[in-house]
Amino acid sequence: METVGRVSYPPSFIIEKDTEFSVSDAMIKRNVPLCIPDMDEQELAAIGAVLKSGWLAHGPMNHEFEHLFAEFLGVPHAVSLNSCASALFLAVHANGITGEVIVPSFTFVASANAIVTGGARCVFADINYEDCCVDAAHVEALITPRTEAIMPVHYAGQAADMERLSAIATRHGLKLIEDSAEAIGATQNGKQTGSWGDGAWSFYPTKNLATGEGGMLTTADGALAEKARAIAGHGVASSTWAREKKEKPWFRAATYAGFNFRMSNILAALGVVQMKKLNRMNEARRVHAAQYNAMLDQALFDLPVEMPGRKHVYQMYTIKLKGVDRTKFLAELRGQGIGATVHFDPPVHTQPFYAELCGSANLDLPVTNTIAATIATLPMYPTMTAGDVAFVANAANAAGAKHRV
């Protein structure tokens, strides 16, 4: 094995900095979207089998998907849902959390929404520059007698520092809710994200495992899993599929005031197939990241850093621009058919609803503010070719040099 940018690969995967790509392959305009799900005839066959079965709602494929997912993480319980937002909401609501939850402001607004709609209050923390994940030291400094939980967000495919965060949560008696939407397969010292506390997962088309819409809640707490499953199904503790095997399948008694957060049997079938591809898809992302790392101009960009002891699965490939006009840079790339964008700007603490609710508009989160103003996301998906990556990297280098300020 050899190492490129702190990432280890077999020798056949190494992309040296002096590797030459032909002009015809790397410079001719092409369409390279931000992300394309890796799906083929296997997913079509799985959907066809569900359609032929006649059972389209929550059903047997959900149970298989949940089993495979829990086994992959090494946790006892997984509850399939319609979104990661629902999983996060249930992690707050079903745990009975009503006090303060510390969460990074540098995240998609769904993280904060789940806290507020679940009945708790957001306290925004700063992040680290290198990994864009929540700063454990700042988290500990924010803990008060009102704090009930910590919600780290694993950014772009890399785990937050879960060893430190888990120790902090244990020391202060706090719940640990992992927003793992972007980090399926990421680890710290071999331990999967989402297995340190209660995990929430997304299967949106841009994620490492895609079902279209969909999510999962994972936990070691059997009582929480049972409660979350019931709340997700209108407050009824048993599913329609499970009741069909009982003497009175029509008997539906609510034990909670619930919602309908269930994933369909169709989408779960996609999840089953995608689970079997996940390791291959994640390794392809790591290969593309190594090529980007070798080709992008580090005088113009700070590149992603895989922190020691962690495995980065590159749900996104993000760069931080150094003295480059981001608006013009992105316009240049998009004009060449490259689906570059930003994750995330503005930070949640400055967004109108939260600025008013939390009084956080002028909160001092210097690293968050710096990264939100300079970060950009380049295309990343398993089926990219080396030519696609080279095209994007060359275009980014040219646009960065052109739009320096």
N, C-alpha and C positions, 0 to 999 in steps of 0.2 A: 504493500500500500504506500502511496505517496500523498503529500499534503499540498493543497492549494488554498491560500487564504484561510488557514486553520481548518479546512475541510479535507478529510481523507477519502481518496478514491483509488480504485485499481489503476495501474499504469495506463491502460488503454483509454481512460477517461481524462487524462491530464491534457489541459490546453495551455501550451506554453505561450508566453507573451509575444514571441516572434513568429507564432503560427501565421501563415499567409492564407488569406481567403481571396478568391478571385473577385475582380470588380463585378463581374456578371452575377456572382452569387450574393455578394454582400452589399452592393451599392445600388442595384436597380430597385426602383420603388416596388414595394410589395405590401400586402395587407397583413399586419401582425397585430391582432387584437390583444386586449389586456389579458384575456384568459379564454380558453376553450376547454370544456369538460372532456375528459378522456373516456369516450363511450363508443361502443361498437355493437356488433351483432349479439354479443352476450347480454347486454342490457335490453336489446329489442326482444330477444327470446324470453327473458325473465318477465318483461311486461306482458308479452303475449300469453305466457303461461298463467299469469294472474287473471288476465281478461277472460281466458277460457275457463278458469275455475269458477267465475261468477262471484268471487268474494273480493270486492274492491275496497271496502272500508278496512279499518284496523283489523288485522287477522294474523294468519300463521306466519307470513313473511316478517311481520313486525317482531314476533318472538324469535325468529332465527337471526334477524339483524341485531336485536338486543343481545342475544347470546354471543354472537361473534364479536360485537363491540366491547362488551364487558370482558370477554376473554382476552382480547387484544390489549386492553388497558390493565388487566390484572385486578379488576374490582368485581364485587359480587352482584351489583345491580346496575342495570341500564334501562331507561324508560324512553322509548321513541316518541317524538313530539313533532309538531308542525314547524317549529323554528327554534333557533338558539335563544331568541328573545323570550319565548315561553319557558325554556329551560331555566334561564336566569331568573325570571319572575317567580317560578315555582321554588327555586333555591332560596329566595328571600321569603316569599309568602308561606310556603309549607314549613319552613323552619321557624316561623313566628317571629321574624326579625322586624323590629319596629324602631330601633334606635339608629345610630350612625353606622354607615358602611363606607369604609375608605376605598376609593377607586381612583385610578389614574384619569385625569382629564383628557389625556391623549388616547382616545378610543372612539369607536363609533357610538353614537348617542344611545343605541339600544342598551348598552351596559348601564348607563345612568337611568334610563327609562324604567328598566326592570326594578331598580332599587326603589324609585319613587312610587311606581304603580303597585309594587309589592308591599308598600306601607312603611318604608324606611326613609332615611335621609342621607343624601350624598355628602361626603367630605372628600374633596379633590386633592390628590397627591401628585407630586412631580415625578418625572421619569429619569432614567439614565440615558446619557447621550449615545452610548455605544449600542445598546440593545433595544432602546425605545420602550423598555418595560418599566414598570413602577419601581421607584427607588425605595428599597426596603428601609433604609435609614429614615427617610422622610415619613414613611408609613408609621414607624414606631413613634416618631415625634408627634404625630397627629392623634395618637390614641388618648382618649379621655374616658371617664366613667360611663359616658353615653355610647361608646363604641361597642358594636356587637359583632361586626364581621369585617373581613378584608376581602376585596374582590380584585385580585391581580388579573390583568389582561395580557395574555401571551401574544406578543405582537409579530405579525407577518410570518409566523412559522417557527419562532424561537421561544422557548420557555423563559418565563421570568425566573428570578433567583428564588426558586421554591424552597430550597433548603433553609435559607434565612427567613423567608416569609412564613413557612410552616412553623419554624421555631418561635417566631414572634407571636403567631396565633396561639400556639400552645401555652406560651409563657403568660399571655394575657387572657386566656380562656375565651378566645374569639372563634367564631365560625370562619371557615376558609372556603370561599366560593370562587372557582377558577373559570374565568371567561376564556374558554379554550377554542373559540370559534375558528381561530386562524392557525391552530397548532396540532392538528391530528397527526400523531407520530413523533412529535418533538419530545425530547427527554432531557432530564438533568441527571447525570450520573446513572443512566440507565433506567430511571423511573419516569413513567409517562406523565405528561401534563394531564390534568383532570383526574389523577389518582391520588393527589396529595390531600384534596378536600372534596367538596362536591363540584363536579365538572359540568359545564354547559358547552354544547357543541353545535356547530352550524354545518349544514350540507348544501348551502347555497352554491350556485354554479361556479363561483370563483374559488371555492374552497378545495382542499386537497382530496376530499371525498365528496362527491356531488350527487344529490337526488333531485335537484331543482329547488324546491323549498323543503325544509326539514331540519330537525334538530334532535338532540339527545341530552338527557340528564343522567349523569353517572354518580354513584355514591356507594360508600361502604355501609351506610345506614339503612337497614331493611325497613324500618318504620317510616323513614322519609320517603323511600322509593314507593312504598304502598300508598302513602298519603298523596304523593305527587301524581301517581298513576290515577288515583280516584279523582282528584281535582281536575286533572286533564280530561277526564271522561264524564263531565257534567256532575261530578261529585259522587258517582256510583263506583263502588269499589271493584266490581267485576266488569270485564269487557264483554261485548256481544258475542265474540268468538268463544270466550270461556264459558259463557252462560249456555251456549248451544249444547254443551256436554252435560248439563245439569237437568234434573227432573222438571224444574219449572223455569225454562229459559226466558220467560217473559217477566220474571220478577226483578225489578230494578229499583232498589231503595237507595236514596242519596244519604251519604254520611257526612258530606261537606257541601257547601255552596260552591259549585264547580264551574268549569268553563269547557269549551271544546278545543283542546290543544292537540288532538290526536293526529298522528301520521297515517296516511292511507296504506293499505296493503300494496298498492302499486309502487309508491315511492320506496317503501321498505324493500321491495324486490330489487330496485336499483341499488339500494344500500348494500344488500347482500353481495351482489356482483362486485360493487366498488370496493368492498372490504377485501375481497380476494385479490384485488389489483393494487391495494394501497401501498404496500412496500415498494413495488416496482415504480409506481407513479411518484412517490416521494424521492426515490433515488434519481429518477430522471430530472426532477427539479434541482436536486443538488448538483448534478452534472452541469445543467444550464447555468446555475449560479457560479460554478467554478469558471466557466467560460466568460461570463460577464466580468468576474473579478480580474481575470487575466487581461481583458481587452479595454475596460473602461479607464479613462484618464483620471488618476487620483490627484492630479493638480486641480481638477475641476469638481470632483465628487468625493465625498466620504462614502465608502462602500459598506455594505453590511458586514458586521463582525460576528462570527460564531464564537460565543463566549466559552472559555475553558470548561470542559465537563458537560457541555450541552450539545445536543444534536439539533441543528436547524433544518427544517423541512420546507422552507421558502414558499409558503403560501403566497407571499408576494416577494418581489425583489425591489427593495427600496434604496434609493440613494439620497444623500444630502448634498445639495448644491452649494458650492463655495464661490461666492461672488458672481453668481449667474442669475440673470433675470428669469425667474421661474415661469412667469406667464408667457413670455416670449419663447422660452425653451420648450415648454409643452406645446405651444401652438405650432412651433416648427416641426416637432415630432408627429403631432396629429395630422399635420398637413402632408406628411409623407406616408400616411396609412398606418402609423404606429399608435396603438391604444394606450398611451401613457396618461397618467392621472395623478391624483394626490390622495394619500391616506395618512393623516386626517387633518383637515383644516376647514373651519375653525375648531379649536379645542372646545370640549363640552362646557367648560366653566365660563366661556365667553358667549355661548349661544343664548339667545334672548330669554328662553324659558328658565334656564338654570341660572343665568346671571341675576334674574329677578328673584327666583325662588331661594337661592342660596346666598345672594349678595356677593357673588364671586367674580363679577366682571373685571375687577382690578386685582384679583388674587395673584400673589407673587409666585409664579411657577415658571422660572426662567428657562429651564431646559425644554419644557413643554412648548413654550412660546417660540423658542428658537427653532425647534424641529418642525413645528407646524408651519413655519414660514419658509422652510428650506427643503422639505422632503418631497420626493417625487417617486412614483411607482412605475416601473418598466414592465413590459409584458413578461408573464411567467406562466407556463403550463407544460404538462408532461410531453405533449406531442410536438413541441417546438423542435425545429431542426437546428443544427449548428449554423446553417446559413441564416436562419431567422435571428438567432442571437447575435451573430456578427453584424447583420444589417442594423439591428437596433443599437448595438454598442457603437458602431461607426457613426450612425446618425446622431446619437447622444453626444459623442465626443465633438462632432462638428458643430452641433447646435450650442453646446456649452461654450465652446471657444468663440462662437459668433456673438453670443449674447452675454458676455462678461460685462459686469458693471463696475 
